[in-house]
C-alpha cells in the first residue's frame, strides 16, 4: 500500500471515530432529555452518516477516475435518502433526533476534514 493510501485510510478512520463520538454524544443528550426511543432514533441517524462517510472513504481509495467518484457521490446521496426515509417512514423512528444526529455527524465530518 502506498504512503498516500495509508494516510487516507488513517484519515478516514479518524473522521469515522470523531463522527461516532459526536453521534454518541447527541444520542446521550436525546436519551436523557426525551427517553430511549429518541436515543435509538439519534443512533440510527448518526449510523447513517457514518455509513456514508465510510462509503466515501472506500470510494476514494478505489477510484479509477473522475467518473467513478461522481457515481459514488450519486449513490451516496441516494443511499442517504433511502436510509433516512426508511428510518422515519418504515421503522417509524422519531424524525427530530434522527435528523439532528445525522446533521451533527455530517458537520463533524466537515470539521474534522477542515482541521486536517
N, CA, C and O atoms as a GROMACS GRO file, in nm:
protein
  464
    1UNK      N    1   0.085  -0.118   0.000
    1UNK     CA    2   0.000   0.000   0.000
    1UNK      C    3   0.089   0.124   0.000
    1UNK      O    4   0.190   0.130   0.071
    2UNK      N    5   0.052   0.221  -0.080
    2UNK     CA    6   0.132   0.342  -0.090
    2UNK      C    7   0.115   0.430   0.034
    2UNK      O    8   0.021   0.413   0.112
    3UNK      N    9   0.207   0.522   0.049
    3UNK     CA   10   0.202   0.614   0.162
    3UNK      C   11   0.076   0.699   0.159
    3UNK      O   12   0.012   0.721   0.262
    4UNK      N   13   0.039   0.746   0.039
    4UNK     CA   14  -0.081   0.830   0.025
    4UNK      C   15  -0.207   0.752   0.063
    4UNK      O   16  -0.296   0.804   0.131
    5UNK      N   17  -0.215   0.626   0.019
    5UNK     CA   18  -0.332   0.545   0.050
    5UNK      C   19  -0.340   0.517   0.200
    5UNK      O   20  -0.448   0.519   0.258
    6UNK      N   21  -0.228   0.491   0.263
    6UNK     CA   22  -0.226   0.465   0.407
    6UNK      C   23  -0.264   0.590   0.485
    6UNK      O   24  -0.335   0.582   0.585
    7UNK      N   25  -0.216   0.705   0.439
    7UNK     CA   26  -0.252   0.831   0.504
    7UNK      C   27  -0.402   0.857   0.491
    7UNK      O   28  -0.466   0.901   0.587
    8UNK      N   29  -0.458   0.831   0.374
    8UNK     CA   30  -0.601   0.848   0.353
    8UNK      C   31  -0.681   0.752   0.440
    8UNK      O   32  -0.782   0.791   0.499
    9UNK      N   33  -0.636   0.628   0.450
    9UNK     CA   34  -0.705   0.529   0.533
    9UNK      C   35  -0.706   0.572   0.680
    9UNK      O   36  -0.808   0.557   0.748
   10UNK      N   37  -0.594   0.624   0.729
   10UNK     CA   38  -0.588   0.673   0.867
   10UNK      C   39  -0.680   0.793   0.887
   10UNK      O   40  -0.746   0.805   0.990
   11UNK      N   41  -0.686   0.880   0.787
   11UNK     CA   42  -0.775   0.996   0.795
   11UNK      C   43  -0.921   0.955   0.799
   11UNK      O   44  -1.000   1.014   0.874
   12UNK      N   45  -0.957   0.855   0.720
   12UNK     CA   46  -1.095   0.806   0.720
   12UNK      C   47  -1.129   0.748   0.856
   12UNK      O   48  -1.237   0.774   0.909
   13UNK      N   49  -1.039   0.670   0.913
   13UNK     CA   50  -1.062   0.614   1.047
   13UNK      C   51  -1.081   0.723   1.151
   13UNK      O   52  -1.168   0.713   1.237
   14UNK      N   53  -1.000   0.827   1.142
   14UNK     CA   54  -1.008   0.937   1.237
   14UNK      C   55  -1.142   1.010   1.225
   14UNK      O   56  -1.205   1.044   1.326
   15UNK      N   57  -1.186   1.035   1.103
   15UNK     CA   58  -1.314   1.102   1.079
   15UNK      C   59  -1.429   1.015   1.131
   15UNK      O   60  -1.520   1.066   1.196
   16UNK      N   61  -1.425   0.886   1.103
   16UNK     CA   62  -1.530   0.796   1.149
   16UNK      C   63  -1.537   0.790   1.302
   16UNK      O   64  -1.645   0.787   1.360
   17UNK      N   65  -1.422   0.789   1.365
   17UNK     CA   66  -1.420   0.788   1.511
   17UNK      C   67  -1.479   0.917   1.567
   17UNK      O   68  -1.557   0.914   1.662
   18UNK      N   69  -1.443   1.031   1.508
   18UNK     CA   70  -1.497   1.159   1.552
   18UNK      C   71  -1.648   1.163   1.533
   18UNK      O   72  -1.721   1.210   1.621
   19UNK      N   73  -1.695   1.114   1.419
   19UNK     CA   74  -1.839   1.111   1.394
   19UNK      C   75  -1.910   1.018   1.493
   19UNK      O   76  -2.020   1.049   1.539
   20UNK      N   77  -1.849   0.906   1.524
   20UNK     CA   78  -1.910   0.812   1.619
   20UNK      C   79  -1.921   0.876   1.757
   20UNK      O   80  -2.022   0.860   1.825
   21UNK      N   81  -1.819   0.948   1.798
   21UNK     CA   82  -1.824   1.016   1.927
   21UNK      C   83  -1.932   1.123   1.930
   21UNK      O   84  -2.005   1.136   2.028
   22UNK      N   85  -1.942   1.200   1.823
   22UNK     CA   86  -2.048   1.301   1.816
   22UNK      C   87  -2.186   1.237   1.818
   22UNK      O   88  -2.277   1.287   1.884
   23UNK      N   89  -2.201   1.126   1.747
   23UNK     CA   90  -2.329   1.056   1.744
   23UNK      C   91  -2.367   1.008   1.884
   23UNK      O   92  -2.481   1.024   1.926
   24UNK      N   93  -2.271   0.949   1.955
   24UNK     CA   94  -2.299   0.902   2.090
   24UNK      C   95  -2.335   1.017   2.184
   24UNK      O   96  -2.422   1.004   2.270
   25UNK      N   97  -2.268   1.130   2.166
   25UNK     CA   98  -2.298   1.247   2.249
   25UNK      C   99  -2.440   1.298   2.224
   25UNK      O  100  -2.515   1.323   2.318
   26UNK      N  101  -2.476   1.313   2.096
   26UNK     CA  102  -2.610   1.361   2.062
   26UNK      C  103  -2.715   1.261   2.109
   26UNK      O  104  -2.818   1.300   2.163
   27UNK      N  105  -2.689   1.131   2.088
   27UNK     CA  106  -2.785   1.029   2.131
   27UNK      C  107  -2.801   1.030   2.283
   27UNK      O  108  -2.912   1.014   2.333
   28UNK      N  109  -2.691   1.050   2.355
   28UNK     CA  110  -2.700   1.055   2.501
   28UNK      C  111  -2.784   1.174   2.547
   28UNK      O  112  -2.864   1.162   2.640
   29UNK      N  113  -2.765   1.288   2.482
   29UNK     CA  114  -2.844   1.407   2.518
   29UNK      C  115  -2.993   1.380   2.492
   29UNK      O  116  -3.077   1.410   2.578
   30UNK      N  117  -3.025   1.324   2.377
   30UNK     CA  118  -3.166   1.294   2.349
   30UNK      C  119  -3.218   1.186   2.443
   30UNK      O  120  -3.334   1.192   2.485
   31UNK      N  121  -3.135   1.088   2.476
   31UNK     CA  122  -3.178   0.982   2.567
   31UNK      C  123  -3.210   1.034   2.704
   31UNK      O  124  -3.310   0.994   2.764
   32UNK      N  125  -3.127   1.124   2.756
   32UNK     CA  126  -3.150   1.180   2.889
   32UNK      C  127  -3.272   1.274   2.886
   32UNK      O  128  -3.355   1.272   2.977
   33UNK      N  129  -3.280   1.356   2.782
   33UNK     CA  130  -3.385   1.456   2.776
   33UNK      C  131  -3.522   1.398   2.738
   33UNK      O  132  -3.624   1.443   2.789
   34UNK      N  133  -3.523   1.298   2.648
   34UNK     CA  134  -3.652   1.255   2.594
   34UNK      C  135  -3.678   1.105   2.599
   34UNK      O  136  -3.789   1.062   2.570
   35UNK      N  137  -3.578   1.025   2.636
   35UNK     CA  138  -3.605   0.882   2.653
   35UNK      C  139  -3.533   0.792   2.553
   35UNK      O  140  -3.462   0.837   2.464
   36UNK      N  141  -3.556   0.662   2.574
   36UNK     CA  142  -3.485   0.560   2.496
   36UNK      C  143  -3.522   0.562   2.348
   36UNK      O  144  -3.436   0.538   2.263
   37UNK      N  145  -3.645   0.589   2.317
   37UNK     CA  146  -3.690   0.592   2.177
   37UNK      C  147  -3.614   0.697   2.097
   37UNK      O  148  -3.569   0.670   1.986
   38UNK      N  149  -3.598   0.816   2.153
   38UNK     CA  150  -3.523   0.921   2.085
   38UNK      C  151  -3.374   0.890   2.082
   38UNK      O  152  -3.305   0.927   1.988
   39UNK      N  153  -3.325   0.823   2.186
   39UNK     CA  154  -3.186   0.778   2.188
   39UNK      C  155  -3.157   0.686   2.070
   39UNK      O  156  -3.058   0.703   1.999
   40UNK      N  157  -3.246   0.589   2.047
   40UNK     CA  158  -3.228   0.496   1.935
   40UNK      C  159  -3.243   0.566   1.800
   40UNK      O  160  -3.173   0.534   1.705
   41UNK      N  161  -3.334   0.661   1.793
   41UNK     CA  162  -3.352   0.737   1.669
   41UNK      C  163  -3.226   0.816   1.635
   41UNK      O  164  -3.184   0.820   1.519
   42UNK      N  165  -3.165   0.877   1.736
   42UNK     CA  166  -3.042   0.953   1.714
   42UNK      C  167  -2.927   0.860   1.675
   42UNK      O  168  -2.846   0.894   1.589
   43UNK      N  169  -2.920   0.744   1.737
   43UNK     CA  170  -2.816   0.648   1.698
   43UNK      C  171  -2.830   0.608   1.552
   43UNK      O  172  -2.731   0.595   1.481
   44UNK      N  173  -2.952   0.587   1.508
   44UNK     CA  174  -2.977   0.549   1.370
   44UNK      C  175  -2.931   0.661   1.274
   44UNK      O  176  -2.864   0.634   1.175
   45UNK      N  177  -2.967   0.784   1.305
   45UNK     CA  178  -2.927   0.896   1.220
   45UNK      C  179  -2.776   0.910   1.211
   45UNK      O  180  -2.721   0.932   1.103
   46UNK      N  181  -2.708   0.896   1.324
   46UNK     CA  182  -2.563   0.902   1.324
   46UNK      C  183  -2.501   0.784   1.250
   46UNK      O  184  -2.399   0.800   1.183
   47UNK      N  185  -2.562   0.668   1.262
   47UNK     CA  186  -2.511   0.549   1.192
   47UNK      C  187  -2.520   0.566   1.041
   47UNK      O  188  -2.432   0.521   0.968
   48UNK      N  189  -2.625   0.631   0.994
   48UNK     CA  190  -2.637   0.658   0.850
   48UNK      C  191  -2.523   0.750   0.805
   48UNK      O  192  -2.462   0.725   0.701
   49UNK      N  193  -2.494   0.853   0.882
   49UNK     CA  194  -2.384   0.943   0.847
   49UNK      C  195  -2.250   0.869   0.848
   49UNK      O  196  -2.166   0.891   0.761
   50UNK      N  197  -2.231   0.781   0.945
   50UNK     CA  198  -2.108   0.702   0.950
   50UNK      C  199  -2.095   0.611   0.829
   50UNK      O  200  -1.988   0.599   0.769
   51UNK      N  201  -2.205   0.548   0.793
   51UNK     CA  202  -2.205   0.460   0.676
   51UNK      C  203  -2.167   0.536   0.550
   51UNK      O  204  -2.086   0.489   0.470
   52UNK      N  205  -2.224   0.653   0.533
   52UNK     CA  206  -2.196   0.733   0.413
   52UNK      C  207  -2.052   0.782   0.411
   52UNK      O  208  -1.990   0.788   0.305
   53UNK      N  209  -1.998   0.818   0.525
   53UNK     CA  210  -1.858   0.862   0.532
   53UNK      C  211  -1.763   0.747   0.502
   53UNK      O  212  -1.664   0.764   0.430
   54UNK      N  213  -1.793   0.631   0.557
   54UNK     CA  214  -1.711   0.514   0.526
   54UNK      C  215  -1.717   0.477   0.380
   54UNK      O  216  -1.617   0.438   0.320
   55UNK      N  217  -1.835   0.491   0.324
   55UNK     CA  218  -1.854   0.463   0.182
   55UNK      C  219  -1.775   0.562   0.096
   55UNK      O  220  -1.717   0.525  -0.006
   56UNK      N  221  -1.773   0.688   0.138
   56UNK     CA  222  -1.694   0.789   0.067
   56UNK      C  223  -1.546   0.754   0.071
   56UNK      O  224  -1.479   0.758  -0.032
   57UNK      N  225  -1.495   0.721   0.189
   57UNK     CA  226  -1.354   0.686   0.201
   57UNK      C  227  -1.316   0.566   0.117
   57UNK      O  228  -1.212   0.564   0.052
   58UNK      N  229  -1.401   0.466   0.118
   58UNK     CA  230  -1.376   0.345   0.038
   58UNK      C  231  -1.378   0.378  -0.112
   58UNK      O  232  -1.296   0.328  -0.189
   59UNK      N  233  -1.473   0.463  -0.152
   59UNK     CA  234  -1.483   0.501  -0.292
   59UNK      C  235  -1.362   0.580  -0.339
   59UNK      O  236  -1.315   0.561  -0.452
   60UNK      N  237  -1.311   0.668  -0.254
   60UNK     CA  238  -1.193   0.747  -0.291
   60UNK      C  239  -1.071   0.656  -0.301
   60UNK      O  240  -0.988   0.673  -0.392
   61UNK      N  241  -1.058   0.562  -0.211
   61UNK     CA  242  -0.944   0.470  -0.215
   61UNK      C  243  -0.946   0.382  -0.340
   61UNK      O  244  -0.841   0.346  -0.393
   62UNK      N  245  -1.065   0.347  -0.386
   62UNK     CA  246  -1.077   0.257  -0.502
   62UNK      C  247  -1.106   0.329  -0.633
   62UNK      O  248  -1.127   0.264  -0.735
   63UNK      N  249  -1.107   0.460  -0.632
   63UNK     CA  250  -1.144   0.537  -0.751
   63UNK      C  251  -1.047   0.512  -0.865
   63UNK      O  252  -0.925   0.518  -0.849
   64UNK      N  253  -1.106   0.484  -0.980
   64UNK     CA  254  -1.026   0.463  -1.101
   64UNK      C  255  -1.023   0.589  -1.187
   64UNK      O  256  -0.944   0.600  -1.280
   65UNK      N  257  -1.108   0.682  -1.156
   65UNK     CA  258  -1.116   0.806  -1.233
   65UNK      C  259  -1.227   0.894  -1.180
   65UNK      O  260  -1.294   0.861  -1.083
   66UNK      N  261  -1.243   1.006  -1.246
   66UNK     CA  262  -1.342   1.104  -1.203
   66UNK      C  263  -1.484   1.050  -1.213
   66UNK      O  264  -1.569   1.082  -1.130
   67UNK      N  265  -1.510   0.970  -1.314
   67UNK     CA  266  -1.643   0.912  -1.332
   67UNK      C  267  -1.685   0.825  -1.216
   67UNK      O  268  -1.800   0.828  -1.173
   68UNK      N  269  -1.592   0.747  -1.164
   68UNK     CA  270  -1.627   0.661  -1.050
   68UNK      C  271  -1.651   0.743  -0.924
   68UNK      O  272  -1.732   0.703  -0.840
   69UNK      N  273  -1.584   0.857  -0.911
   69UNK     CA  274  -1.610   0.945  -0.796
   69UNK      C  275  -1.750   1.006  -0.805
   69UNK      O  276  -1.820   1.018  -0.705
   70UNK      N  277  -1.789   1.046  -0.927
   70UNK     CA  278  -1.925   1.100  -0.945
   70UNK      C  279  -2.030   0.993  -0.918
   70UNK      O  280  -2.132   1.020  -0.854
   71UNK      N  281  -2.006   0.873  -0.967
   71UNK     CA  282  -2.101   0.763  -0.943
   71UNK      C  283  -2.113   0.734  -0.794
   71UNK      O  284  -2.222   0.708  -0.744
   72UNK      N  285  -2.001   0.740  -0.724
   72UNK     CA  286  -2.001   0.719  -0.579
   72UNK      C  287  -2.084   0.827  -0.510
   72UNK      O  288  -2.162   0.797  -0.420
   73UNK      N  289  -2.068   0.952  -0.552
   73UNK     CA  290  -2.143   1.063  -0.491
   73UNK      C  291  -2.293   1.047  -0.514
   73UNK      O  292  -2.372   1.066  -0.421
   74UNK      N  293  -2.332   1.013  -0.635
   74UNK     CA  294  -2.475   0.996  -0.664
   74UNK      C  295  -2.533   0.880  -0.584
   74UNK      O  296  -2.644   0.889  -0.532
   75UNK      N  297  -2.457   0.773  -0.574
   75UNK     CA  298  -2.503   0.657  -0.497
   75UNK      C  299  -2.517   0.691  -0.349
   75UNK      O  300  -2.612   0.648  -0.285
   76UNK      N  301  -2.423   0.768  -0.296
   76UNK     CA  302  -2.431   0.806  -0.154
   76UNK      C  303  -2.550   0.895  -0.126
   76UNK      O  304  -2.616   0.878  -0.024
   77UNK      N  305  -2.580   0.990  -0.214
   77UNK     CA  306  -2.698   1.074  -0.194
   77UNK      C  307  -2.826   0.991  -0.199
   77UNK      O  308  -2.917   1.010  -0.118
   78UNK      N  309  -2.832   0.899  -0.292
   78UNK     CA  310  -2.948   0.810  -0.299
   78UNK      C  311  -2.961   0.725  -0.175
   78UNK      O  312  -3.071   0.706  -0.123
   79UNK      N  313  -2.848   0.672  -0.127
   79UNK     CA  314  -2.849   0.590  -0.005
   79UNK      C  315  -2.891   0.673   0.115
   79UNK      O  316  -2.964   0.624   0.201
   80UNK      N  317  -2.848   0.798   0.123
   80UNK     CA  318  -2.887   0.885   0.234
   80UNK      C  319  -3.038   0.903   0.235
   80UNK      O  320  -3.102   0.891   0.340
   81UNK      N  321  -3.096   0.932   0.120
   81UNK     CA  322  -3.241   0.949   0.113
   81UNK      C  323  -3.314   0.820   0.148
   81UNK      O  324  -3.414   0.822   0.219
   82UNK      N  325  -3.262   0.708   0.098
   82UNK     CA  326  -3.325   0.579   0.124
   82UNK      C  327  -3.321   0.545   0.272
   82UNK      O  328  -3.425   0.512   0.330
   83UNK      N  329  -3.203   0.552   0.334
   83UNK     CA  330  -3.190   0.512   0.474
   83UNK      C  331  -3.265   0.608   0.569
   83UNK      O  332  -3.327   0.563   0.665
   84UNK      N  333  -3.259   0.737   0.541
   84UNK     CA  334  -3.333   0.830   0.625
   84UNK      C  335  -3.484   0.811   0.608
   84UNK      O  336  -3.560   0.818   0.704
   85UNK      N  337  -3.526   0.787   0.485
   85UNK     CA  338  -3.668   0.761   0.459
   85UNK      C  339  -3.714   0.632   0.526
   85UNK      O  340  -3.824   0.627   0.583
   86UNK      N  341  -3.632   0.528   0.519
   86UNK     CA  342  -3.666   0.402   0.586
   86UNK      C  343  -3.676   0.422   0.738
   86UNK      O  344  -3.766   0.368   0.803
   87UNK      N  345  -3.582   0.498   0.792
   87UNK     CA  346  -3.582   0.520   0.936
   87UNK      C  347  -3.706   0.592   0.984
   87UNK      O  348  -3.764   0.556   1.086
   88UNK      N  349  -3.747   0.694   0.910
   88UNK     CA  350  -3.864   0.772   0.953
   88UNK      C  351  -3.996   0.709   0.907
   88UNK      O  352  -4.095   0.714   0.979
   89UNK      N  353  -3.997   0.652   0.786
   89UNK     CA  354  -4.122   0.602   0.731
   89UNK      C  355  -4.156   0.460   0.767
   89UNK      O  356  -4.267   0.432   0.811
   90UNK      N  357  -4.061   0.369   0.749
   90UNK     CA  358  -4.089   0.227   0.771
   90UNK      C  359  -4.066   0.187   0.916
   90UNK      O  360  -4.152   0.124   0.978
   91UNK      N  361  -3.949   0.224   0.970
   91UNK     CA  362  -3.917   0.187   1.109
   91UNK      C  363  -3.989   0.278   1.208
   91UNK      O  364  -4.004   0.244   1.325
   92UNK      N  365  -4.032   0.395   1.160
   92UNK     CA  366  -4.106   0.493   1.240
   92UNK      C  367  -4.025   0.547   1.358
   92UNK      O  368  -4.075   0.556   1.470
   93UNK      N  369  -3.901   0.583   1.331
   93UNK     CA  370  -3.818   0.647   1.432
   93UNK      C  371  -3.855   0.794   1.441
   93UNK      O  372  -3.911   0.851   1.347
   94UNK      N  373  -3.823   0.855   1.553
   94UNK     CA  374  -3.853   0.997   1.574
   94UNK      C  375  -3.770   1.082   1.478
   94UNK      O  376  -3.648   1.068   1.475
   95UNK      N  377  -3.833   1.168   1.400
   95UNK     CA  378  -3.760   1.244   1.298
   95UNK      C  379  -3.659   1.344   1.354
   95UNK      O  380  -3.549   1.357   1.301
   96UNK      N  381  -3.695   1.416   1.460
   96UNK     CA  382  -3.606   1.520   1.510
   96UNK      C  383  -3.470   1.467   1.556
   96UNK      O  384  -3.368   1.517   1.509
   97UNK      N  385  -3.464   1.368   1.644
   97UNK     CA  386  -3.332   1.319   1.685
   97UNK      C  387  -3.256   1.253   1.571
   97UNK      O  388  -3.134   1.262   1.563
   98UNK      N  389  -3.329   1.186   1.482
   98UNK     CA  390  -3.265   1.121   1.368
   98UNK      C  391  -3.194   1.224   1.281
   98UNK      O  392  -3.077   1.207   1.247
   99UNK      N  393  -3.264   1.330   1.245
   99UNK     CA  394  -3.207   1.433   1.156
   99UNK      C  395  -3.099   1.513   1.228
   99UNK      O  396  -2.997   1.545   1.168
  100UNK      N  397  -3.120   1.544   1.355
  100UNK     CA  398  -3.019   1.621   1.430
  100UNK      C  399  -2.889   1.543   1.440
  100UNK      O  400  -2.781   1.597   1.416
  101UNK      N  401  -2.898   1.415   1.476
  101UNK     CA  402  -2.776   1.333   1.487
  101UNK      C  403  -2.708   1.318   1.352
  101UNK      O  404  -2.585   1.323   1.344
  102UNK      N  405  -2.786   1.299   1.246
  102UNK     CA  406  -2.730   1.289   1.111
  102UNK      C  407  -2.657   1.419   1.076
  102UNK      O  408  -2.544   1.416   1.026
  103UNK      N  409  -2.721   1.532   1.101
  103UNK     CA  410  -2.662   1.661   1.067
  103UNK      C  411  -2.536   1.689   1.149
  103UNK      O  412  -2.436   1.737   1.095
  104UNK      N  413  -2.539   1.659   1.278
  104UNK     CA  414  -2.422   1.683   1.363
  104UNK      C  415  -2.306   1.595   1.319
  104UNK      O  416  -2.192   1.641   1.313
  105UNK      N  417  -2.334   1.469   1.287
  105UNK     CA  418  -2.228   1.380   1.240
  105UNK      C  419  -2.172   1.427   1.106
  105UNK      O  420  -2.051   1.420   1.084
  106UNK      N  421  -2.257   1.476   1.018
  106UNK     CA  422  -2.209   1.529   0.890
  106UNK      C  423  -2.125   1.656   0.912
  106UNK      O  424  -2.023   1.674   0.847
  107UNK      N  425  -2.169   1.742   1.002
  107UNK     CA  426  -2.089   1.860   1.034
  107UNK      C  427  -1.958   1.821   1.100
  107UNK      O  428  -1.856   1.888   1.080
  108UNK      N  429  -1.959   1.714   1.177
  108UNK     CA  430  -1.835   1.662   1.234
  108UNK      C  431  -1.739   1.616   1.127
  108UNK      O  432  -1.618   1.633   1.139
  109UNK      N  433  -1.794   1.557   1.020
  109UNK     CA  434  -1.711   1.519   0.905
  109UNK      C  435  -1.642   1.641   0.847
  109UNK      O  436  -1.521   1.640   0.823
  110UNK      N  437  -1.719   1.747   0.826
  110UNK     CA  438  -1.662   1.869   0.769
  110UNK      C  439  -1.558   1.933   0.862
  110UNK      O  440  -1.454   1.980   0.818
  111UNK      N  441  -1.589   1.935   0.991
  111UNK     CA  442  -1.497   1.996   1.088
  111UNK      C  443  -1.367   1.917   1.096
  111UNK      O  444  -1.259   1.976   1.101
  112UNK      N  445  -1.376   1.786   1.097
  112UNK     CA  446  -1.254   1.704   1.105
  112UNK      C  447  -1.172   1.716   0.976
  112UNK      O  448  -1.049   1.719   0.982
  113UNK      N  449  -1.239   1.722   0.862
  113UNK     CA  450  -1.165   1.736   0.735
  113UNK      C  451  -1.099   1.873   0.727
  113UNK      O  452  -0.987   1.886   0.677
  114UNK      N  453  -1.167   1.974   0.775
  114UNK     CA  454  -1.110   2.109   0.771
  114UNK      C  455  -0.990   2.121   0.865
  114UNK      O  456  -0.892   2.190   0.836
  115UNK      N  457  -1.001   2.052   0.979
  115UNK     CA  458  -0.892   2.054   1.076
  115UNK      C  459  -0.765   1.992   1.020
  115UNK      O  460  -0.655   2.035   1.054
  116UNK      N  461  -0.780   1.894   0.936
  116UNK     CA  462  -0.666   1.826   0.876
  116UNK      C  463  -0.610   1.912   0.767
  116UNK      O  464  -0.512   1.874   0.702
   0.00000   0.00000   0.00000
